Amino acid sequence: MNKVKPLIPPLQLYKKILREHKYLPQIQRELGDQYVKNEFKLHKETDNPLHIVGFLTSWQDYLHTITQGKWVEGSLSKDVLGKMSNEQIGQLYELMKETQHKNIIKGNEC
């Protein structure tokens, strides 16, 4: 039987995520912090309960992933990609480009 985890309140979840980012490499931390801050800010005024539950559940899953150190080998399944909106896929693509750009810059600084 699957246990349903209670949702962490938004502000508490936000703070826990940023706290966990302190254990990430600097580039991932910077990008992660910026992305988390932007996403929580964009969804601050959301009043649709289904969107709120989905948003908090996704971020809580993310928190669990980075807390367990599973982010290093993480990849998205076709099932997960299939459930994403075009906007989400676009955001993911932009995030990928930004991380590649930062890795190139970091490589040139060494």
N, C-alpha and C positions, 0 to 999 in steps of 0.2 A: 504494500500500500504506500502510495506517495504521500509524504507529509507536505502540507502546504506551509511554507515559511511565512510568518507575519511580515508585512511590509515595514521597512524602516521609514520613519517620517522624513520628508524631503530634506530639511536642513541638516538633520543628523546624518543622512546618507551622503549628502554633499560633502560635509566635513570629513567623514570617514574615508571617502574616495580620495580627497586631497591629501589626507594623512598617509594613506597607503602609497600614493604617488611618490612620497619621499624616498621610497625604497627602489624606485625605478632609475635606470640610467638617465642622465641629465636631459638628453634630447627627448626621450619618451616622456619624462616628467613635464618638461616645458609644453610639449604638444598636448599631452593629456590634460594638464591643468587648464590650458587655454580652451580646449574642446569641452571639458566638463563645465567650466564657467559659462561658456556660450550657450550650451544646451540647457542648463538649468535656468539661465536668464530667459531664453526663448520660451520655455515652458512654464514660466512663473505664473502667468495669468490664465493657464489652461483650467477650464472648469468642467470639462467632460470627464466623468468618473472613469470611463473605460480607457481614455487616453492617459489619465493620471496613473491608473493601476499598471498599464502597459509600460509606461515610462519608468516608473519606480521599480517594477519587476526587472526590466532590462538592465537598469543601472545597478540594482542589487546583485544580479547575476554577474555583471562586470566586476563589481567589488569582490565577489567570491572568487572569481577567476584570478584577479591580480593578487589577492591575499594568499591564494594557494600556489602562486608562482606559475600557473598554467598559461599565462599570457605569452611566454617565450615561444612555445610551440603551437600557439593557437592558430587556427585557420577556420574559415567559414565553410560550412557544408553547403551543398547545393540547395538543401531544404531551407536553410536560414536565408541564403541569398534570394531564393524564390519568394520568400515572405516579405522581402524588403520592397519599399516603394522606390520609384525612380529617383525621388529626391534623396532617399537614404543611400542608394547606390552611388549617386553623384557625390554625396558628402564623403562616402568611403573612398571614392576615387581621388577626390581632392586631398583627403588626409594621406593617402598613399603617395601622391605626388609631393606633398609637403615633407613627408618623412624622407623620401628619396633625395629631395633638394637639400634638406638639413644634413643628411649623411654625406652628400657630396661636399658641402661646405666644410663640415667637420674633417673630412678626409684631406682637404686642401690645407687646413690649418695645422695639421700634424707634421 
